[in-house]
Amino acid sequence: MDLRVIVLGAGFGGLELTTILSEALGERLDLTLIDKSDSFIFGFSKLDIMFGRKTPDAVRLDYRDIVKPGVTFRQETITAIDPDSKRVTTESGAYDADVLVVALGADYDPAATPGLSEGGNEFYSVAGAERLREVLPNFSKGRLIVGVTSTPFKCPPAPSEAALLLDDYLSRRGVRHACEISLVMPFGIPIPPSPDTSRALLGAFAERGIAFIPNRLVRLLDPVRRVAILDDGSEMPYDLFLGIPKHRVPDVVAASGMTEDGWIPVNPKNLKTRYPGVYAIGDVTSVGTPKAGVFAEGAARVVAAALLAELRGEEAPPAYDGAGSCYVEFGGERVGRVDVNFLSGPSPTGSYTAATTALVAEKQLFGSSRRRRWFGL
């Protein structure tokens, strides 16, 4: 075998890296892909689950469908990572490699926000989206808050999407007039790198009577009084709270000694960690891009190109540019797109493509093309 690799985590980054290396090397590759789950779900599909547009089974992609030359998938729970020796231990055994890629993403910690588990809901996990699928049909009047509890958090447009889709959902049911929707965000505008996208979202909020509360975080909930308390001490009464929980690295990553200030630091140009032969991509890092799948995918391409160049004795590939596109649901069967670049210039930049029904098809193609590429479906 010419290249022996362990990839931890089968999300956007792990799947893209695995696919590129398999296509390039075939049976010359010895790659073990490890994930504790049996299936993959696109992040945007959680909104489909939450609003009853699709069932969980309809959006779940089974890892058993991954059949690629040189690749073995293991559904196992990782119990230890030794970055010095590039050894990974699971509940079923141990694995050694020449190259280790950590792509385990970020876990959610609802307990870090007092009262969230007892008095609120979260929609970032599949389980949370499934619970809200049962809760929302019974909500017909009162104050509804979508609130961010901590930074950084995955998919920065998602809280705005949730607020707009809630407006859509309640309007279709004929109860929107009896409901108040507020969005609490830690930024001055919804999407800081793209003022045009932010203006479009703020315009949609104003048009639909959604209150935007900028530069604030929800620090705790009082389930008895049904009050959300913000980081400035102000209070917001609620009848239904949808929270974005605190994010953190998985416990096994924290125990590995790889993190600084809560995340794995990497060289932003090539995603290398301080350990030889060890890379980290996606949400588990502090690389400087948003925690979203499309950026993990872009990072995976850079790592794959670097590994192949080294194997072939070629020049190193261009540096990671931190570029990506995110689709933004506006409701009314319209989708916008924001294209952002975080690492190429002195500051992040972004452009906006206005929401249309045509972009719905483009977003669907984004998902279906990756489903075919990663799973052959």
Buried (B, 14 or more C-beta within 10 A) or exposed (E): EEBBBBBBBBBBBBBBBBBBBBBBBEEEBBBBBBBBBEBBBBBBBBBBBBBEBBEBEEBBBEBEBBEBEBBEBBBBEBBEBBBEEBBBBBEEEEBEBBBBBBBBBBBBBBEEBBBBBEBBBBBBBBEBBBBBBEEBEEBEEBBBBBBBBBBBBBBBBBBBBBBBBBBBBBBEEEBBEEBBBBBBBBBEBBBBBBEBBBBBBBEBBEEBEBBBBEEBBBBBBBBEEBBBBBBEEEEBEBEBBBBBBBBBBBEBBBEBEBBEEEBBBBEBBBBBBEBEBBBBBBBBBBBEBBBBBBBBBBBBBBBBBBBBEEBEEEEEBEBBBBBBBBBBBBBBEBBBBBBBBBBEEEEBBBBBBEBBEEBBEBBEEBBEEBBEBBBEE
